Amino acid sequence: MPHLIEAFTAAIERSNALKSRPDNTVLLQLYGLYKQATESDNATPRPGFTDMRGRTKWTAWTECKDLSKEDAMQRYIDLVTRLE
């Protein structure tokens, strides 16, 4: 597990240094996986209708429901690796 945490931390840094900005769909996947890896299942209430950005991010995180933290970390790492 310590190796996975180190690889996840490195992937976060690498994601911030990508040569080109990923499209919004990929950014939302990264966001959802990050939140699942760091906080586990989304237990927050869904943002109101007027908060479209918040609702979109909430949905991206909720779509990762039931992934273990380790699986979310590995998927995040894999996605960043494909983007490089």
C-alpha positions as CSV (number, residue, x, y, z in Angstrom):
1,M,0.0,0.0,0.0
2,P,2.8,2.6,0.7
3,H,4.0,2.1,-2.8
4,L,0.5,2.7,-4.2
5,I,0.2,5.9,-2.2
6,E,3.6,7.1,-3.5
7,A,2.6,6.3,-7.1
8,F,-0.8,8.1,-6.6
9,T,0.9,11.2,-5.2
10,A,3.3,11.2,-8.1
11,A,0.4,10.8,-10.5
12,I,-1.3,13.8,-9.0
13,E,1.9,15.9,-9.6
14,R,2.2,14.5,-13.1
15,S,-1.5,15.3,-13.9
16,N,-0.8,19.0,-13.0
17,A,2.2,19.0,-15.4
18,L,0.5,17.5,-18.5
19,K,1.5,19.1,-21.8
20,S,-2.1,19.7,-22.9
21,R,-5.2,20.2,-20.8
22,P,-7.5,17.1,-21.0
23,D,-11.1,17.7,-22.1
24,N,-13.8,18.2,-19.5
25,T,-14.9,14.5,-19.5
26,V,-11.4,13.3,-18.6
27,L,-11.0,16.1,-16.0
28,L,-14.2,14.9,-14.4
29,Q,-13.0,11.3,-14.4
30,L,-9.8,12.4,-12.7
31,Y,-11.8,14.4,-10.2
32,G,-14.1,11.5,-9.3
33,L,-11.3,9.1,-8.9
34,Y,-9.3,11.5,-6.8
35,K,-12.2,12.2,-4.5
36,Q,-13.0,8.4,-4.2
37,A,-9.3,7.7,-3.5
38,T,-9.0,10.4,-0.8
39,E,-12.5,10.5,0.8
40,S,-14.2,7.2,-0.3
41,D,-17.9,7.1,-1.3
42,N,-19.7,10.4,-1.8
43,A,-22.0,11.0,1.2
44,T,-22.6,14.7,0.5
45,P,-26.1,16.0,-0.6
46,R,-26.4,16.7,-4.3
47,P,-25.9,20.4,-5.0
48,G,-28.9,22.5,-6.0
49,F,-30.1,22.9,-9.6
50,T,-28.5,26.3,-9.9
51,D,-25.0,24.9,-9.1
52,M,-24.4,23.2,-12.3
53,R,-20.6,22.9,-11.8
54,G,-21.1,21.4,-8.3
55,R,-23.7,19.0,-9.6
56,T,-21.4,17.8,-12.4
57,K,-18.5,17.3,-10.0
58,W,-20.8,15.5,-7.5
59,T,-22.0,13.2,-10.3
60,A,-18.4,12.4,-11.3
61,W,-17.6,11.4,-7.8
62,T,-20.8,9.5,-7.2
63,E,-20.1,7.4,-10.4
64,C,-17.0,6.0,-8.6
65,K,-19.2,4.7,-5.7
66,D,-18.2,1.4,-4.3
67,L,-14.6,1.5,-5.7
68,S,-12.1,0.8,-3.0
69,K,-9.6,3.6,-2.3
70,E,-6.9,1.4,-3.7
71,D,-8.8,0.7,-6.9
72,A,-9.5,4.4,-7.3
73,M,-5.9,5.3,-6.8
74,Q,-4.8,2.7,-9.4
75,R,-7.4,3.9,-11.9
76,Y,-6.2,7.5,-11.4
77,I,-2.6,6.4,-12.0
78,D,-3.5,4.5,-15.1
79,L,-5.5,7.4,-16.5
80,V,-2.7,9.9,-16.0
81,T,-0.3,7.4,-17.5
82,R,-2.5,7.2,-20.7
83,L,-2.7,11.0,-20.8
84,E,1.1,11.4,-20.8
